[in-house]
Amino acid sequence: MYDSSTQHWEQLMNWQHTTMYLFFAIAGAISLTVHSTDIAPLALDRMLLGLAFFNE
C-alpha cells in the first residue's frame, strides 16, 4: 500500500473500494443470516449496515 522508497501511496483508490465492498459484503451476509435464522438479534443487521456506510 505504501511505498517507503518513493514515499507515495500505491493504488489508493483500489484499496479504498476493496475495503468498502468487503464491509458491504459482510453486512449483506449477516443480513441474510439474521433474517433467515434466529441466531442473532435483528439490530445486528442495522448495526453492520451502519458500520459499512461509516467505512465508506
C-alpha atoms as one frame of an Amber mdcrd trajectory, in Angstrom:
protein
   0.000   0.000   0.000   2.693   2.486   0.930   5.977   2.593  -0.952   8.543
   3.863   1.520  11.261   4.352  -1.085   9.205   6.894  -3.086   7.049   7.933
  -0.120   3.784   7.563  -2.053   0.630   5.518  -1.667   0.194   2.832  -4.318
  -3.250   2.266  -5.891  -5.082   4.019  -3.079  -8.468   4.059  -4.855  -8.341
   0.297  -5.421  -7.710  -0.319  -1.717 -10.490   2.072  -0.721 -13.053   0.373
  -2.941 -11.923  -3.103  -1.891 -12.427  -2.202   1.765 -15.813  -0.646   1.025
 -17.028  -3.711  -0.918 -15.762  -6.029   1.818 -17.756  -4.276   4.535 -20.924
  -4.201   2.406 -20.487  -7.916   1.619 -20.149  -8.712   5.332 -23.248  -6.610
   6.069 -25.170  -8.449   3.336 -24.142 -11.885   4.582 -25.123 -11.021   8.147
 -28.411  -9.567   6.900 -29.250 -12.841   5.167 -28.298 -14.806   8.280 -30.310
 -12.588  10.629 -33.464 -12.667   8.520 -33.351 -16.369   7.639 -32.498 -17.763
  11.091 -32.915 -16.812  14.728 -29.203 -16.906  15.538 -28.637 -13.177  16.008
 -30.808 -10.204  17.006 -32.338  -8.005  14.304 -30.384  -4.961  15.460 -27.142
  -6.611  14.319 -28.285  -6.191  10.716 -28.697  -2.438  11.052 -25.540  -2.025
  13.088 -23.350  -3.679  10.455 -25.008  -1.717   7.656 -24.283   1.467   9.588
 -20.682   0.339  10.014 -20.413  -0.282   6.265 -21.725   3.200   5.481 -19.395
   4.713   8.078 -16.470   2.888   6.495 -17.423   4.203   3.083
